[in-house]
Amino acid sequence: MAVNHYENFPVASVLLPERLRRPVELIYSFARQADDFADEGNLPPEQRLHKLAEFSRELDRIERGEAPRLPLFADLAPVITAHRLPVGLFRDLLSAFSQDVTKNRYADFGEVMDYCRRSANPVGRLLLHLYQATEARNLTCSDAICSSLQLINFLQDVEIDFRNNRIYLPQDEMAKYGVTEAQIAGRANGTAWQALMMFQIERARSLLLTGAPLARRLPGRVGLELRMIVMGGSRILDKLRASRGDVFRHRPVLQPYDWLTMLFRSFFAYP
């Protein structure tokens, strides 16, 4: 998992073939900038949505074969054309980030997964298009990995999101375990909170393992990069479990030792 700003996905690391690093960087840059419009700064909601709509208009220009006006899209347009990247996947990302501006609670897990389908899964699918590996089973596994990473990000960032008046934990599951927003505000790590978090942790792990076979199917350095991604998600889940979900005092962070362990296991002991 990334240790820089955009935590759902790794940066385009040296593990990737050099020819793919720039396209991957541009995809991440698109996602990061659009996400920033929804999350960062003090702009009112209407201005955030305006900026996201401007990105959508740039995608319109690319689809019409017109020259983009923003530098990011001037760089992105030839990548989209050369690799035949579906523009709809970029639009899905914009849809999710626009939703972040207007929606701050999720009634059930189905709503959360619909958000993941648009906020996380498109990046994995775009990468598979770059890798020319878009068989149906690969797409299914990629969706599972990306959705799991998004869920993991939600779990480690409960307190950060709450400060931004967002809760991605399903409301019906909070009620089932007897967890209230007041408990989150009070940073309460009682029995009810621990039970809720342990359920969330194991569900995210199960989803991650469902997609993990993709990391063995993809060849060479691409496969190694993906194994590192899966191992990173797994390590974060281990840390969440060890703290019994106490993200208020023990937000999980990958340390140098973790990276060495992940790299070793990615080469020799995966999964």
Phi, psi and omega in degrees: 000148185293146174253005176263204189297313188268097196277347183287338187221153178284156172292165179287092191277175179291350177290335181283150171303142186302324183295340182261349188295315181295313175303319180294318178302320181291322177297314178297321180297318176302309182297317183294313181295318179295320177297321178298322178303322182282330193246326193263158174077192185240023181292146174291160184306320184295326178287325176298313180296326178297318180295320177294322177295327177296321175298320179296321178294327176295321176296323176301316182297320179297317180295328180276357182079018179268159179286127177295158181262335181265141183303319180304317184282333173297325176283324186284326185305310180294333176291316178300317181291312185295323184257004179053048180284131180293120181296332179302330178291324174293322179294323177300318178299316179297323178299316180294317182291327174296323178296327177299333180285329190249346185230129182232006175220151183232121189295321185208177184294330177301319178294320179297316181292328175296322175296315179300322180302328183257335184268335186236311186302325181301327181294315177300319180292321177298320179294321178296326175295320176298322183277355184055050184223051188262031173299153186304317182293328177292318179298318180298314179295318179300317178301318181296316180296311184295318177297320178298315179298324177294317178297319179299318178299319177301317183294316182286341184250022181309311184291319179298314179296321182297324177297335176265018179059041175231138173228117179264352173293134181301132183298322181292328179284325173301316179295320180300320182268000177074034179256131180247164176295329178297327178291322176295315179300324180273003178057039183280126179247049182279188184300317182296315180297316180298319180296317178298314183292322179297323175297315180297318182298313183291326177293317178297321179295317179300319179293320179298316181292330177299321181272347188303326180304336178301327183291340174270333181285325181286137188276162166056221186290331176297315178296321178296317177302315182291325177297322176296322178298311182297317179296323178297315177299319180296320180295320178298318178297321176301317181291321177298318180294318182299327180270005184055035176078016181278074181284350179287327182244345185221058177297125187291138178224137177282124180262167178308320178300320180298317181296321178294318178297317179298316182295317179299313182291328178295327178278317197239337191227017183292140008269000000 
